[in-house]
Amino acid sequence: MKTFRTKTYQIRTKKLRGGQRVRMAILADLHGFVYGKENQELFQAIEAAEADAVLVAGDMVVSSEPSTAAAVAGFFCRLANSLPVFYTMGNHENKMLINPETSEKYKNYERVLTNAGVCFLHNEHVFMKIKGTDFAFYGLELPMEYYRKPASPYPDLVSIMDWHVRSICFCLHIAVGIFIKKISICWSVQGWENIQFLFGSIIRGN
């Protein structure tokens, strides 16, 4: 992968205060790739987009290559110096964490980024006001069995529904087709209607 792709989506909502536009830059599946010296090309693309916050959907590293963590750490530290950065783990971060041979390297990676201001969301949420609008950012980490291709099970929504979601953003690494359909139902019967968008870096299912 020698280039990165950017896509722009526009979501209209009456929940933004004062009619001010809010822009989010979403990063997914970087897999340790570096674009330009110290990821300068990627950094400039985010600057050019005039993002108000950065949402990281996981797999910034490669679990079998711990050096990829060092490759992107500086980039995220620099990014967090100028923008709020919210990070939810993908399967590669999770694998690196639970592997005894790479666990300490991952923990150090997360510690360095956290100290720089990156906010990791481990099945939790945080609130933040951006341009007068209150946002709640949720991060969801799925157990490793949901990454077993091609027959991954469907996520159990019980624990998720216990969150009593009132968020405007819901972030996870893998978005399973039927999972999204179930969440759509929950919006109408469980008070999930306040979620403005759900995003992930992988879409599976029908």
PyMOL commands that place a pseudoatom at each C-alpha (Angstrom):
pseudoatom trace, name=CA, resn=MET, resi=1, chain=A, elem=C, hetatm=0, pos=[0.000, 0.000, 0.000]
pseudoatom trace, name=CA, resn=LYS, resi=2, chain=A, elem=C, hetatm=0, pos=[1.892, 3.042, -1.291]
pseudoatom trace, name=CA, resn=THR, resi=3, chain=A, elem=C, hetatm=0, pos=[-0.985, 5.516, -1.150]
pseudoatom trace, name=CA, resn=PHE, resi=4, chain=A, elem=C, hetatm=0, pos=[-3.903, 6.148, 1.149]
pseudoatom trace, name=CA, resn=ARG, resi=5, chain=A, elem=C, hetatm=0, pos=[-7.471, 6.883, 0.116]
pseudoatom trace, name=CA, resn=THR, resi=6, chain=A, elem=C, hetatm=0, pos=[-9.746, 9.550, 1.507]
pseudoatom trace, name=CA, resn=LYS, resi=7, chain=A, elem=C, hetatm=0, pos=[-13.531, 9.642, 1.324]
pseudoatom trace, name=CA, resn=THR, resi=8, chain=A, elem=C, hetatm=0, pos=[-15.777, 12.458, 2.466]
pseudoatom trace, name=CA, resn=TYR, resi=9, chain=A, elem=C, hetatm=0, pos=[-19.259, 11.896, 3.893]
pseudoatom trace, name=CA, resn=GLN, resi=10, chain=A, elem=C, hetatm=0, pos=[-21.717, 14.566, 4.962]
pseudoatom trace, name=CA, resn=ILE, resi=11, chain=A, elem=C, hetatm=0, pos=[-24.259, 13.895, 7.704]
pseudoatom trace, name=CA, resn=ARG, resi=12, chain=A, elem=C, hetatm=0, pos=[-26.977, 16.442, 8.362]
pseudoatom trace, name=CA, resn=THR, resi=13, chain=A, elem=C, hetatm=0, pos=[-28.383, 16.706, 11.888]
pseudoatom trace, name=CA, resn=LYS, resi=14, chain=A, elem=C, hetatm=0, pos=[-30.292, 19.289, 13.883]
pseudoatom trace, name=CA, resn=LYS, resi=15, chain=A, elem=C, hetatm=0, pos=[-28.291, 18.365, 16.988]
pseudoatom trace, name=CA, resn=LEU, resi=16, chain=A, elem=C, hetatm=0, pos=[-25.361, 20.611, 16.091]
pseudoatom trace, name=CA, resn=ARG, resi=17, chain=A, elem=C, hetatm=0, pos=[-25.605, 23.796, 18.126]
pseudoatom trace, name=CA, resn=GLY, resi=18, chain=A, elem=C, hetatm=0, pos=[-25.530, 27.146, 16.398]
pseudoatom trace, name=CA, resn=GLY, resi=19, chain=A, elem=C, hetatm=0, pos=[-25.434, 25.572, 12.965]
pseudoatom trace, name=CA, resn=GLN, resi=20, chain=A, elem=C, hetatm=0, pos=[-21.670, 25.138, 13.194]
pseudoatom trace, name=CA, resn=ARG, resi=21, chain=A, elem=C, hetatm=0, pos=[-20.151, 22.439, 11.005]
pseudoatom trace, name=CA, resn=VAL, resi=22, chain=A, elem=C, hetatm=0, pos=[-18.126, 19.760, 12.830]
pseudoatom trace, name=CA, resn=ARG, resi=23, chain=A, elem=C, hetatm=0, pos=[-15.605, 17.625, 10.954]
pseudoatom trace, name=CA, resn=MET, resi=24, chain=A, elem=C, hetatm=0, pos=[-14.217, 14.270, 12.068]
pseudoatom trace, name=CA, resn=ALA, resi=25, chain=A, elem=C, hetatm=0, pos=[-11.227, 12.547, 10.481]
pseudoatom trace, name=CA, resn=ILE, resi=26, chain=A, elem=C, hetatm=0, pos=[-11.593, 8.761, 10.718]
pseudoatom trace, name=CA, resn=LEU, resi=27, chain=A, elem=C, hetatm=0, pos=[-8.478, 6.598, 10.423]
pseudoatom trace, name=CA, resn=ALA, resi=28, chain=A, elem=C, hetatm=0, pos=[-8.664, 2.844, 9.893]
pseudoatom trace, name=CA, resn=ASP, resi=29, chain=A, elem=C, hetatm=0, pos=[-6.293, -0.008, 9.023]
pseudoatom trace, name=CA, resn=LEU, resi=30, chain=A, elem=C, hetatm=0, pos=[-3.060, 1.929, 8.719]
pseudoatom trace, name=CA, resn=HIS, resi=31, chain=A, elem=C, hetatm=0, pos=[-1.189, -1.320, 9.518]
pseudoatom trace, name=CA, resn=GLY, resi=32, chain=A, elem=C, hetatm=0, pos=[2.054, 0.494, 10.309]
pseudoatom trace, name=CA, resn=PHE, resi=33, chain=A, elem=C, hetatm=0, pos=[2.366, 2.106, 6.895]
pseudoatom trace, name=CA, resn=VAL, resi=34, chain=A, elem=C, hetatm=0, pos=[4.099, 5.475, 6.788]
pseudoatom trace, name=CA, resn=TYR, resi=35, chain=A, elem=C, hetatm=0, pos=[3.274, 8.043, 4.120]
pseudoatom trace, name=CA, resn=GLY, resi=36, chain=A, elem=C, hetatm=0, pos=[6.122, 10.496, 3.745]
pseudoatom trace, name=CA, resn=LYS, resi=37, chain=A, elem=C, hetatm=0, pos=[8.723, 11.193, 6.401]
pseudoatom trace, name=CA, resn=GLU, resi=38, chain=A, elem=C, hetatm=0, pos=[7.100, 10.647, 9.803]
pseudoatom trace, name=CA, resn=ASN, resi=39, chain=A, elem=C, hetatm=0, pos=[3.722, 10.336, 8.067]
pseudoatom trace, name=CA, resn=GLN, resi=40, chain=A, elem=C, hetatm=0, pos=[3.819, 13.933, 6.928]
pseudoatom trace, name=CA, resn=GLU, resi=41, chain=A, elem=C, hetatm=0, pos=[1.537, 13.270, 3.930]
pseudoatom trace, name=CA, resn=LEU, resi=42, chain=A, elem=C, hetatm=0, pos=[-1.176, 11.790, 6.134]
pseudoatom trace, name=CA, resn=PHE, resi=43, chain=A, elem=C, hetatm=0, pos=[-0.768, 14.555, 8.707]
pseudoatom trace, name=CA, resn=GLN, resi=44, chain=A, elem=C, hetatm=0, pos=[-1.158, 17.222, 6.024]
pseudoatom trace, name=CA, resn=ALA, resi=45, chain=A, elem=C, hetatm=0, pos=[-4.268, 15.509, 4.629]
pseudoatom trace, name=CA, resn=ILE, resi=46, chain=A, elem=C, hetatm=0, pos=[-5.904, 15.705, 8.062]
pseudoatom trace, name=CA, resn=GLU, resi=47, chain=A, elem=C, hetatm=0, pos=[-4.878, 19.333, 8.410]
pseudoatom trace, name=CA, resn=ALA, resi=48, chain=A, elem=C, hetatm=0, pos=[-6.281, 20.135, 4.963]
pseudoatom trace, name=CA, resn=ALA, resi=49, chain=A, elem=C, hetatm=0, pos=[-9.608, 18.550, 5.932]
pseudoatom trace, name=CA, resn=GLU, resi=50, chain=A, elem=C, hetatm=0, pos=[-9.845, 21.005, 8.843]
pseudoatom trace, name=CA, resn=ALA, resi=51, chain=A, elem=C, hetatm=0, pos=[-10.819, 18.197, 11.210]
pseudoatom trace, name=CA, resn=ASP, resi=52, chain=A, elem=C, hetatm=0, pos=[-12.088, 19.047, 14.689]
pseudoatom trace, name=CA, resn=ALA, resi=53, chain=A, elem=C, hetatm=0, pos=[-11.238, 15.591, 16.068]
pseudoatom trace, name=CA, resn=VAL, resi=54, chain=A, elem=C, hetatm=0, pos=[-9.677, 12.310, 14.940]
pseudoatom trace, name=CA, resn=LEU, resi=55, chain=A, elem=C, hetatm=0, pos=[-11.442, 8.966, 15.437]
pseudoatom trace, name=CA, resn=VAL, resi=56, chain=A, elem=C, hetatm=0, pos=[-9.232, 5.881, 15.147]
pseudoatom trace, name=CA, resn=ALA, resi=57, chain=A, elem=C, hetatm=0, pos=[-11.048, 2.631, 14.276]
pseudoatom trace, name=CA, resn=GLY, resi=58, chain=A, elem=C, hetatm=0, pos=[-8.146, 0.274, 14.984]
pseudoatom trace, name=CA, resn=ASP, resi=59, chain=A, elem=C, hetatm=0, pos=[-5.493, -1.792, 13.224]
pseudoatom trace, name=CA, resn=MET, resi=60, chain=A, elem=C, hetatm=0, pos=[-2.932, 0.968, 13.197]
pseudoatom trace, name=CA, resn=VAL, resi=61, chain=A, elem=C, hetatm=0, pos=[-0.319, -1.740, 13.819]
pseudoatom trace, name=CA, resn=VAL, resi=62, chain=A, elem=C, hetatm=0, pos=[0.412, -5.309, 12.675]
pseudoatom trace, name=CA, resn=SER, resi=63, chain=A, elem=C, hetatm=0, pos=[0.295, -7.800, 15.525]
pseudoatom trace, name=CA, resn=SER, resi=64, chain=A, elem=C, hetatm=0, pos=[3.127, -9.965, 14.156]
pseudoatom trace, name=CA, resn=GLU, resi=65, chain=A, elem=C, hetatm=0, pos=[5.384, -6.956, 13.591]
pseudoatom trace, name=CA, resn=PRO, resi=66, chain=A, elem=C, hetatm=0, pos=[5.771, -4.929, 16.814]
pseudoatom trace, name=CA, resn=SER, resi=67, chain=A, elem=C, hetatm=0, pos=[8.022, -2.472, 14.972]
pseudoatom trace, name=CA, resn=THR, resi=68, chain=A, elem=C, hetatm=0, pos=[4.889, -1.092, 13.279]
pseudoatom trace, name=CA, resn=ALA, resi=69, chain=A, elem=C, hetatm=0, pos=[3.850, 0.368, 16.634]
pseudoatom trace, name=CA, resn=ALA, resi=70, chain=A, elem=C, hetatm=0, pos=[7.008, 2.457, 16.754]
pseudoatom trace, name=CA, resn=ALA, resi=71, chain=A, elem=C, hetatm=0, pos=[6.443, 3.463, 13.126]
pseudoatom trace, name=CA, resn=VAL, resi=72, chain=A, elem=C, hetatm=0, pos=[3.125, 5.187, 13.878]
pseudoatom trace, name=CA, resn=ALA, resi=73, chain=A, elem=C, hetatm=0, pos=[3.612, 6.253, 17.505]
pseudoatom trace, name=CA, resn=GLY, resi=74, chain=A, elem=C, hetatm=0, pos=[5.305, 9.535, 16.647]
pseudoatom trace, name=CA, resn=PHE, resi=75, chain=A, elem=C, hetatm=0, pos=[2.569, 10.390, 14.174]
pseudoatom trace, name=CA, resn=PHE, resi=76, chain=A, elem=C, hetatm=0, pos=[-0.191, 9.963, 16.767]
pseudoatom trace, name=CA, resn=CYS, resi=77, chain=A, elem=C, hetatm=0, pos=[1.757, 11.890, 19.402]
pseudoatom trace, name=CA, resn=ARG, resi=78, chain=A, elem=C, hetatm=0, pos=[2.102, 14.776, 16.971]
pseudoatom trace, name=CA, resn=LEU, resi=79, chain=A, elem=C, hetatm=0, pos=[-1.560, 14.529, 15.975]
pseudoatom trace, name=CA, resn=ALA, resi=80, chain=A, elem=C, hetatm=0, pos=[-2.709, 14.605, 19.615]
pseudoatom trace, name=CA, resn=ASN, resi=81, chain=A, elem=C, hetatm=0, pos=[-0.705, 17.770, 20.115]
pseudoatom trace, name=CA, resn=SER, resi=82, chain=A, elem=C, hetatm=0, pos=[-3.076, 19.649, 17.795]
pseudoatom trace, name=CA, resn=LEU, resi=83, chain=A, elem=C, hetatm=0, pos=[-6.384, 17.699, 17.815]
pseudoatom trace, name=CA, resn=PRO, resi=84, chain=A, elem=C, hetatm=0, pos=[-8.445, 15.471, 20.131]
pseudoatom trace, name=CA, resn=VAL, resi=85, chain=A, elem=C, hetatm=0, pos=[-7.716, 11.843, 19.181]
pseudoatom trace, name=CA, resn=PHE, resi=86, chain=A, elem=C, hetatm=0, pos=[-10.029, 8.970, 20.217]
pseudoatom trace, name=CA, resn=TYR, resi=87, chain=A, elem=C, hetatm=0, pos=[-8.696, 5.451, 19.629]
pseudoatom trace, name=CA, resn=THR, resi=88, chain=A, elem=C, hetatm=0, pos=[-10.475, 2.089, 19.787]
pseudoatom trace, name=CA, resn=MET, resi=89, chain=A, elem=C, hetatm=0, pos=[-8.490, -1.131, 19.364]
pseudoatom trace, name=CA, resn=GLY, resi=90, chain=A, elem=C, hetatm=0, pos=[-8.706, -3.385, 16.319]
pseudoatom trace, name=CA, resn=ASN, resi=91, chain=A, elem=C, hetatm=0, pos=[-7.898, -7.086, 16.211]
pseudoatom trace, name=CA, resn=HIS, resi=92, chain=A, elem=C, hetatm=0, pos=[-4.207, -6.390, 15.563]
pseudoatom trace, name=CA, resn=GLU, resi=93, chain=A, elem=C, hetatm=0, pos=[-3.849, -4.246, 18.688]
pseudoatom trace, name=CA, resn=ASN, resi=94, chain=A, elem=C, hetatm=0, pos=[-5.767, -6.867, 20.641]
pseudoatom trace, name=CA, resn=LYS, resi=95, chain=A, elem=C, hetatm=0, pos=[-3.594, -9.716, 19.370]
pseudoatom trace, name=CA, resn=MET, resi=96, chain=A, elem=C, hetatm=0, pos=[-0.434, -7.786, 20.187]
pseudoatom trace, name=CA, resn=LEU, resi=97, chain=A, elem=C, hetatm=0, pos=[-1.751, -7.135, 23.705]
pseudoatom trace, name=CA, resn=ILE, resi=98, chain=A, elem=C, hetatm=0, pos=[-2.729, -10.721, 24.555]
pseudoatom trace, name=CA, resn=ASN, resi=99, chain=A, elem=C, hetatm=0, pos=[0.406, -12.307, 23.041]
pseudoatom trace, name=CA, resn=PRO, resi=100, chain=A, elem=C, hetatm=0, pos=[2.976, -12.753, 25.859]
pseudoatom trace, name=CA, resn=GLU, resi=101, chain=A, elem=C, hetatm=0, pos=[5.794, -12.108, 23.382]
pseudoatom trace, name=CA, resn=THR, resi=102, chain=A, elem=C, hetatm=0, pos=[4.470, -8.715, 22.285]
pseudoatom trace, name=CA, resn=SER, resi=103, chain=A, elem=C, hetatm=0, pos=[2.275, -7.634, 25.193]
pseudoatom trace, name=CA, resn=GLU, resi=104, chain=A, elem=C, hetatm=0, pos=[4.807, -5.303, 26.829]
pseudoatom trace, name=CA, resn=LYS, resi=105, chain=A, elem=C, hetatm=0, pos=[5.577, -3.641, 23.509]
pseudoatom trace, name=CA, resn=TYR, resi=106, chain=A, elem=C, hetatm=0, pos=[1.895, -2.934, 22.943]
pseudoatom trace, name=CA, resn=LYS, resi=107, chain=A, elem=C, hetatm=0, pos=[1.426, -1.653, 26.497]
pseudoatom trace, name=CA, resn=ASN, resi=108, chain=A, elem=C, hetatm=0, pos=[4.352, 0.690, 25.995]
pseudoatom trace, name=CA, resn=TYR, resi=109, chain=A, elem=C, hetatm=0, pos=[2.845, 1.877, 22.690]
pseudoatom trace, name=CA, resn=GLU, resi=110, chain=A, elem=C, hetatm=0, pos=[-0.469, 2.671, 24.348]
pseudoatom trace, name=CA, resn=ARG, resi=111, chain=A, elem=C, hetatm=0, pos=[1.263, 4.282, 27.333]
pseudoatom trace, name=CA, resn=VAL, resi=112, chain=A, elem=C, hetatm=0, pos=[3.303, 6.585, 25.070]
pseudoatom trace, name=CA, resn=LEU, resi=113, chain=A, elem=C, hetatm=0, pos=[0.205, 7.638, 23.110]
pseudoatom trace, name=CA, resn=THR, resi=114, chain=A, elem=C, hetatm=0, pos=[-1.874, 8.121, 26.256]
pseudoatom trace, name=CA, resn=ASN, resi=115, chain=A, elem=C, hetatm=0, pos=[0.808, 10.329, 27.782]
pseudoatom trace, name=CA, resn=ALA, resi=116, chain=A, elem=C, hetatm=0, pos=[0.747, 12.375, 24.578]
pseudoatom trace, name=CA, resn=GLY, resi=117, chain=A, elem=C, hetatm=0, pos=[-3.000, 12.937, 24.936]
pseudoatom trace, name=CA, resn=VAL, resi=118, chain=A, elem=C, hetatm=0, pos=[-4.545, 10.143, 22.827]
pseudoatom trace, name=CA, resn=CYS, resi=119, chain=A, elem=C, hetatm=0, pos=[-7.755, 8.875, 24.435]
pseudoatom trace, name=CA, resn=PHE, resi=120, chain=A, elem=C, hetatm=0, pos=[-8.089, 5.070, 24.250]
pseudoatom trace, name=CA, resn=LEU, resi=121, chain=A, elem=C, hetatm=0, pos=[-11.661, 3.807, 24.632]
pseudoatom trace, name=CA, resn=HIS, resi=122, chain=A, elem=C, hetatm=0, pos=[-11.748, 0.275, 26.069]
pseudoatom trace, name=CA, resn=ASN, resi=123, chain=A, elem=C, hetatm=0, pos=[-15.476, -0.496, 26.049]
pseudoatom trace, name=CA, resn=GLU, resi=124, chain=A, elem=C, hetatm=0, pos=[-16.132, 2.909, 27.542]
pseudoatom trace, name=CA, resn=HIS, resi=125, chain=A, elem=C, hetatm=0, pos=[-17.146, 6.395, 26.559]
pseudoatom trace, name=CA, resn=VAL, resi=126, chain=A, elem=C, hetatm=0, pos=[-16.090, 9.985, 27.092]
pseudoatom trace, name=CA, resn=PHE, resi=127, chain=A, elem=C, hetatm=0, pos=[-17.867, 13.289, 26.660]
pseudoatom trace, name=CA, resn=MET, resi=128, chain=A, elem=C, hetatm=0, pos=[-16.523, 16.350, 24.911]
pseudoatom trace, name=CA, resn=LYS, resi=129, chain=A, elem=C, hetatm=0, pos=[-17.902, 19.665, 23.732]
pseudoatom trace, name=CA, resn=ILE, resi=130, chain=A, elem=C, hetatm=0, pos=[-16.911, 20.617, 20.188]
pseudoatom trace, name=CA, resn=LYS, resi=131, chain=A, elem=C, hetatm=0, pos=[-18.012, 23.967, 18.756]
pseudoatom trace, name=CA, resn=GLY, resi=132, chain=A, elem=C, hetatm=0, pos=[-20.782, 24.224, 21.325]
pseudoatom trace, name=CA, resn=THR, resi=133, chain=A, elem=C, hetatm=0, pos=[-22.204, 20.728, 20.754]
pseudoatom trace, name=CA, resn=ASP, resi=134, chain=A, elem=C, hetatm=0, pos=[-21.901, 17.995, 23.379]
pseudoatom trace, name=CA, resn=PHE, resi=135, chain=A, elem=C, hetatm=0, pos=[-20.506, 14.769, 21.916]
pseudoatom trace, name=CA, resn=ALA, resi=136, chain=A, elem=C, hetatm=0, pos=[-20.213, 11.333, 23.504]
pseudoatom trace, name=CA, resn=PHE, resi=137, chain=A, elem=C, hetatm=0, pos=[-17.636, 9.036, 21.935]
pseudoatom trace, name=CA, resn=TYR, resi=138, chain=A, elem=C, hetatm=0, pos=[-18.017, 5.294, 22.526]
pseudoatom trace, name=CA, resn=GLY, resi=139, chain=A, elem=C, hetatm=0, pos=[-15.386, 2.657, 21.772]
pseudoatom trace, name=CA, resn=LEU, resi=140, chain=A, elem=C, hetatm=0, pos=[-16.325, -1.014, 21.462]
pseudoatom trace, name=CA, resn=GLU, resi=141, chain=A, elem=C, hetatm=0, pos=[-13.807, -3.877, 21.496]
pseudoatom trace, name=CA, resn=LEU, resi=142, chain=A, elem=C, hetatm=0, pos=[-15.099, -7.202, 20.228]
pseudoatom trace, name=CA, resn=PRO, resi=143, chain=A, elem=C, hetatm=0, pos=[-13.647, -10.495, 21.550]
pseudoatom trace, name=CA, resn=MET, resi=144, chain=A, elem=C, hetatm=0, pos=[-11.268, -12.298, 19.197]
pseudoatom trace, name=CA, resn=GLU, resi=145, chain=A, elem=C, hetatm=0, pos=[-13.848, -14.941, 18.203]
pseudoatom trace, name=CA, resn=TYR, resi=146, chain=A, elem=C, hetatm=0, pos=[-15.620, -12.307, 16.127]
pseudoatom trace, name=CA, resn=TYR, resi=147, chain=A, elem=C, hetatm=0, pos=[-12.593, -12.119, 13.847]
pseudoatom trace, name=CA, resn=ARG, resi=148, chain=A, elem=C, hetatm=0, pos=[-12.567, -15.800, 12.894]
pseudoatom trace, name=CA, resn=LYS, resi=149, chain=A, elem=C, hetatm=0, pos=[-13.068, -15.759, 9.152]
pseudoatom trace, name=CA, resn=PRO, resi=150, chain=A, elem=C, hetatm=0, pos=[-15.273, -16.663, 7.409]
pseudoatom trace, name=CA, resn=ALA, resi=151, chain=A, elem=C, hetatm=0, pos=[-17.706, -17.889, 10.088]
pseudoatom trace, name=CA, resn=SER, resi=152, chain=A, elem=C, hetatm=0, pos=[-17.512, -15.222, 12.774]
pseudoatom trace, name=CA, resn=PRO, resi=153, chain=A, elem=C, hetatm=0, pos=[-20.429, -15.292, 15.237]
pseudoatom trace, name=CA, resn=TYR, resi=154, chain=A, elem=C, hetatm=0, pos=[-22.749, -12.308, 15.586]
pseudoatom trace, name=CA, resn=PRO, resi=155, chain=A, elem=C, hetatm=0, pos=[-22.110, -9.997, 18.549]
pseudoatom trace, name=CA, resn=ASP, resi=156, chain=A, elem=C, hetatm=0, pos=[-24.302, -10.256, 21.628]
pseudoatom trace, name=CA, resn=LEU, resi=157, chain=A, elem=C, hetatm=0, pos=[-26.012, -6.899, 22.134]
pseudoatom trace, name=CA, resn=VAL, resi=158, chain=A, elem=C, hetatm=0, pos=[-26.883, -7.408, 25.824]
pseudoatom trace, name=CA, resn=SER, resi=159, chain=A, elem=C, hetatm=0, pos=[-23.788, -5.757, 27.254]
pseudoatom trace, name=CA, resn=ILE, resi=160, chain=A, elem=C, hetatm=0, pos=[-23.905, -3.018, 24.636]
pseudoatom trace, name=CA, resn=MET, resi=161, chain=A, elem=C, hetatm=0, pos=[-27.525, -2.185, 25.391]
pseudoatom trace, name=CA, resn=ASP, resi=162, chain=A, elem=C, hetatm=0, pos=[-26.611, -1.868, 29.078]
pseudoatom trace, name=CA, resn=TRP, resi=163, chain=A, elem=C, hetatm=0, pos=[-24.633, 1.237, 28.157]
pseudoatom trace, name=CA, resn=HIS, resi=164, chain=A, elem=C, hetatm=0, pos=[-27.920, 3.200, 27.695]
pseudoatom trace, name=CA, resn=VAL, resi=165, chain=A, elem=C, hetatm=0, pos=[-26.308, 4.932, 24.758]
pseudoatom trace, name=CA, resn=ARG, resi=166, chain=A, elem=C, hetatm=0, pos=[-26.892, 8.664, 24.371]
pseudoatom trace, name=CA, resn=SER, resi=167, chain=A, elem=C, hetatm=0, pos=[-24.005, 9.225, 22.030]
pseudoatom trace, name=CA, resn=ILE, resi=168, chain=A, elem=C, hetatm=0, pos=[-23.535, 10.989, 18.758]
pseudoatom trace, name=CA, resn=CYS, resi=169, chain=A, elem=C, hetatm=0, pos=[-20.643, 8.723, 17.678]
pseudoatom trace, name=CA, resn=PHE, resi=170, chain=A, elem=C, hetatm=0, pos=[-20.240, 4.951, 18.045]
pseudoatom trace, name=CA, resn=CYS, resi=171, chain=A, elem=C, hetatm=0, pos=[-16.902, 3.460, 17.012]
pseudoatom trace, name=CA, resn=LEU, resi=172, chain=A, elem=C, hetatm=0, pos=[-15.822, -0.131, 16.551]
pseudoatom trace, name=CA, resn=HIS, resi=173, chain=A, elem=C, hetatm=0, pos=[-13.283, -1.913, 14.391]
pseudoatom trace, name=CA, resn=ILE, resi=174, chain=A, elem=C, hetatm=0, pos=[-15.566, -4.433, 12.687]
pseudoatom trace, name=CA, resn=ALA, resi=175, chain=A, elem=C, hetatm=0, pos=[-19.143, -3.726, 11.642]
pseudoatom trace, name=CA, resn=VAL, resi=176, chain=A, elem=C, hetatm=0, pos=[-21.077, -6.935, 10.978]
pseudoatom trace, name=CA, resn=GLY, resi=177, chain=A, elem=C, hetatm=0, pos=[-24.086, -6.592, 8.674]
pseudoatom trace, name=CA, resn=ILE, resi=178, chain=A, elem=C, hetatm=0, pos=[-26.699, -8.154, 10.932]
pseudoatom trace, name=CA, resn=PHE, resi=179, chain=A, elem=C, hetatm=0, pos=[-25.148, -6.379, 13.921]
pseudoatom trace, name=CA, resn=ILE, resi=180, chain=A, elem=C, hetatm=0, pos=[-25.903, -3.038, 12.286]
pseudoatom trace, name=CA, resn=LYS, resi=181, chain=A, elem=C, hetatm=0, pos=[-29.458, -4.175, 11.503]
pseudoatom trace, name=CA, resn=LYS, resi=182, chain=A, elem=C, hetatm=0, pos=[-30.001, -5.124, 15.142]
pseudoatom trace, name=CA, resn=ILE, resi=183, chain=A, elem=C, hetatm=0, pos=[-28.663, -1.793, 16.316]
pseudoatom trace, name=CA, resn=SER, resi=184, chain=A, elem=C, hetatm=0, pos=[-31.076, -0.071, 13.925]
pseudoatom trace, name=CA, resn=ILE, resi=185, chain=A, elem=C, hetatm=0, pos=[-33.923, -1.839, 15.719]
pseudoatom trace, name=CA, resn=CYS, resi=186, chain=A, elem=C, hetatm=0, pos=[-32.509, -0.849, 19.099]
pseudoatom trace, name=CA, resn=TRP, resi=187, chain=A, elem=C, hetatm=0, pos=[-32.543, 2.796, 18.059]
pseudoatom trace, name=CA, resn=SER, resi=188, chain=A, elem=C, hetatm=0, pos=[-36.333, 2.725, 17.874]
pseudoatom trace, name=CA, resn=VAL, resi=189, chain=A, elem=C, hetatm=0, pos=[-37.047, 0.754, 21.055]
pseudoatom trace, name=CA, resn=GLN, resi=190, chain=A, elem=C, hetatm=0, pos=[-34.146, 1.366, 23.414]
pseudoatom trace, name=CA, resn=GLY, resi=191, chain=A, elem=C, hetatm=0, pos=[-33.475, 5.091, 23.115]
pseudoatom trace, name=CA, resn=TRP, resi=192, chain=A, elem=C, hetatm=0, pos=[-30.556, 4.652, 20.702]
pseudoatom trace, name=CA, resn=GLU, resi=193, chain=A, elem=C, hetatm=0, pos=[-32.052, 7.234, 18.368]
pseudoatom trace, name=CA, resn=ASN, resi=194, chain=A, elem=C, hetatm=0, pos=[-29.476, 9.797, 19.514]
pseudoatom trace, name=CA, resn=ILE, resi=195, chain=A, elem=C, hetatm=0, pos=[-26.643, 7.954, 17.781]
pseudoatom trace, name=CA, resn=GLN, resi=196, chain=A, elem=C, hetatm=0, pos=[-25.848, 9.970, 14.687]
pseudoatom trace, name=CA, resn=PHE, resi=197, chain=A, elem=C, hetatm=0, pos=[-23.478, 7.514, 13.080]
pseudoatom trace, name=CA, resn=LEU, resi=198, chain=A, elem=C, hetatm=0, pos=[-21.864, 4.125, 13.597]
pseudoatom trace, name=CA, resn=PHE, resi=199, chain=A, elem=C, hetatm=0, pos=[-18.604, 3.441, 11.878]
pseudoatom trace, name=CA, resn=GLY, resi=200, chain=A, elem=C, hetatm=0, pos=[-16.081, 0.643, 11.585]
pseudoatom trace, name=CA, resn=SER, resi=201, chain=A, elem=C, hetatm=0, pos=[-13.222, -0.219, 9.293]
pseudoatom trace, name=CA, resn=ILE, resi=202, chain=A, elem=C, hetatm=0, pos=[-14.595, -3.616, 8.194]
pseudoatom trace, name=CA, resn=ILE, resi=203, chain=A, elem=C, hetatm=0, pos=[-18.105, -4.503, 7.030]
pseudoatom trace, name=CA, resn=ARG, resi=204, chain=A, elem=C, hetatm=0, pos=[-19.210, -8.155, 7.041]
pseudoatom trace, name=CA, resn=GLY, resi=205, chain=A, elem=C, hetatm=0, pos=[-22.497, -9.980, 6.707]
pseudoatom trace, name=CA, resn=ASN, resi=206, chain=A, elem=C, hetatm=0, pos=[-25.684, -9.492, 4.714]
for i in range(1, 206): cmd.bond("trace and resi %d" % i, "trace and resi %d" % (i + 1))
show_as sticks, trace
zoom trace
